[in-house]
Structure formats: structure tokens, C-alpha cells
Amino acid sequence: MKKNLSEVQKSENKLYLINLGAKIRTLRERRNMTMTKMATELKTKYAQVWRIEQGEVNSTVLILRDVAKILKVKLSHLVKD
């Protein structure tokens, strides 16, 4: 059965969020930063950082900007495909 465009787009979006979360986790771990520390710096809860890293949430650009600052990378580096 052929998938319609919205199903394909949803799949691609989910994969993008999973890959973004994995990139954030890798960068955080390279800096020996815990999720608790990142949550504190983001002024959010540990569970929210976990959801971001798992690709379960579509974070706002403002949250991603703060994540990039904390990880000392450019926002463009963080979100590029």
C-alpha cells in the first residue's frame, strides 16, 4: 500500500527529531555533562531533557538555541540535516 504524503512527512519528521536528540546527547556526553546538569542550565526538568534526547518532543527554536549555547555550538550546527 502506498503511503500518502502526510504519513511520509510524519515519518521523516520523527526520524529528524530522533537524530537531533541523538546529536544533542552525543554533544552533551562529550562535554561530560549529565542530563541533570543540562536540565538545571535550561531551567527545565530532567524528564524534558530525556524527551528531547529521545526525539519525543518537537522543541521550540528558543529551547534549541539555549541547548546550543549550553553545548557551545552554533544553533545551525545543532539543527542541520
For each residue, the residues with C-beta under 8 A, 3 or more apart:
1:
2:
3: 7 8 11
4: 7 8
5: 8 9
6: 9 10
7: 3 4 10 11
8: 3 4 5 11 12
9: 5 6 12 13
10: 6 7 13 14
11: 3 7 8 14 15
12: 8 9 15 16
13: 9 10 16 17 58
14: 10 11 17 18 55
15: 11 12 18 19
16: 12 13 19 20 81
17: 13 14 20 21 55 56 57 58
18: 14 15 21 22 54 55
19: 15 16 22 23 55
20: 16 17 23 24 55 78 79
21: 17 18 24 25 52 53 54 55 56
22: 18 19 25 26 53 55
23: 19 20 26 27 78
24: 20 21 27 28 52 53 67 71 78
25: 21 22 28 29 53
26: 22 23 29 30
27: 23 24 30 31 71 73 78
28: 24 25 31 33 35 38 53 71
29: 25 26 32 33
30: 26 27
31: 27 28 71 72
32: 29
33: 28 29 37 38 70 71
34: 37 38
35: 28 38 39 46 49 50 53
36: 39 40 46
37: 33 34 40 41
38: 28 33 34 35 41 42 49 67 70
39: 35 36 42 44 45 46 48 49
40: 36 37 43
41: 37 38 66 70
42: 38 39 48 49 63 66 67 70
43: 40
44: 39 48 49
45: 39 48 49
46: 35 36 39 49 50
47: 50 51
48: 39 42 44 45 51 52 57
49: 35 38 39 42 44 45 46 52 53
50: 35 46 47 53 54
51: 47 48 54 56 57
52: 21 24 48 49 55 56 57 59 63 67
53: 21 22 24 25 28 35 49 50
54: 18 21 50 51
55: 14 17 18 19 20 21 22 52
56: 17 21 51 52
57: 17 48 51 52
58: 13 17
59: 52 63 64 67
60: 63 64
61: 64 65 75
62: 65 66
63: 42 52 59 60 66 67
64: 59 60 61 67 68 75 78 79
65: 61 62 68 69 75
66: 41 42 62 63 69 70
67: 24 38 42 52 59 63 64 70 71 78
68: 64 65 71 73 74 75 77 78
69: 65 66 72
70: 33 38 41 42 66 67
71: 24 27 28 31 33 67 68 78
72: 31 69
73: 27 68 77 78
74: 68 77 78
75: 61 64 65 68 78 79
76: 79 80
77: 68 73 74 80
78: 20 23 24 27 64 67 68 71 73 74 75
79: 20 64 75 76
80: 76 77
81: 16
